Amino acid sequence: MNLRGLRYFAEVAQSRSFTRAAAKLRIAQPAVSRQIQNLEAELGVALLVRTRAGIELTGAGDFFLKRALPLLIELDQAKALLTRQAHADVDDIVVGLTAGEGLALAPTLIEKWGHKFPAAKLKIIEGLAPLIYAGLRDGSIDVGLAPEPLAFEGVWTKPLFEEPIVLIAPKEPNGAIGSVDDLDLSNMSEVLQLPYILPSGPNPLRGSIEAIAKGYGVTLNVAVELDSMSIIKDLVRRGTGFAFTTYAHLTNEIEHDLVRVIEMPGPEFKRNASLFGLSGAEHLHENSSAVLFIETLILDAVQAGLWPGAALKRY
């Protein structure tokens, strides 16, 4: 069964005329008749009958039309989407997201990518910024979203929004590690001497906190190095130490009141989140359709207040 025969049958059935159908299809009437005859021969039933009033559907023809029309409409829609995507020049893509950014962005990105680029496969890989960068270098990741500073060579970056760095502490005071109850947040020497659980370097969060400590002339007290934010949060909850993170990482903890969240004073406790990719990558540069789509999606989410704690960059 060929698609042409289905289209010719559907047009004749709806026009109730071989002549009108041929005119609309812009082909000779005998060609339409042959396609219908071939289709009826293949199916083994008559689909149309000629009457004085014109062409009428048989019972089999009515049954077949009701099932063929949705298929033809769906095929036309698929063709239109694929044609649109071909002009958009978007291929399959692998996006690297850090854990917090993944929680905030992944559901919306998956849903809206499928509507915008239905024939381009989207894959998301979650990992720390160094892992995303390694993926860019070996070709397993096309573009990443991570907090700055991104101390990587050979990448382009697009700062998109600013988010606060917050201190998280156990819900209950723990004498073994100290307490934040009487902590003077204006005294950074005191704040930064708490025992911290931090990712190992190079890591954007670790780099931000070390830069802040250096600015205050304080040696950061790193009690535990751990490259998993989910485990870091669990250890804080258990009273092993304190940590710095962002609101995007704390959706579940805030909803279930699992840890204390303390906002830090001063502009130094804010950081940019940026899209970044490999410089010189021909198929996915910073102004490509896919990157611009992801950028717009993120900016819209921040502006709508859907990204916890985030604020658009002001230039």
Buried (B, 14 or more C-beta within 10 A) or exposed (E): EEEBBBBBBBBBBBBBBBEBBBBEBEBEBEEBBEBBEBBBEEBEBEBBEEEEEEBEBBEBBEEBBEEBBEEBEEEEEEEEBEEBBEEBEBBEBBBBBBBBBBBBBBEBBEEBBEEBBBBBEBEBBBBBBBBBBBBBBEEBBBBBBBBBBBBBEEBBBBBBBBBBBBBBBBEEBBEEBBEBEEBEBEEBEBBBBBBBBBBEEBBBBBBBBBEBBEEBEBEBBBBBBBBEBEEBBBBBBEBBBBBBBBBBBBEEBEEEEBBBBBEBEEEBBBBBBBBBBBEEBEEBBBEBBBBEBBBEBBBEBBEEEEBBBBBEBEE
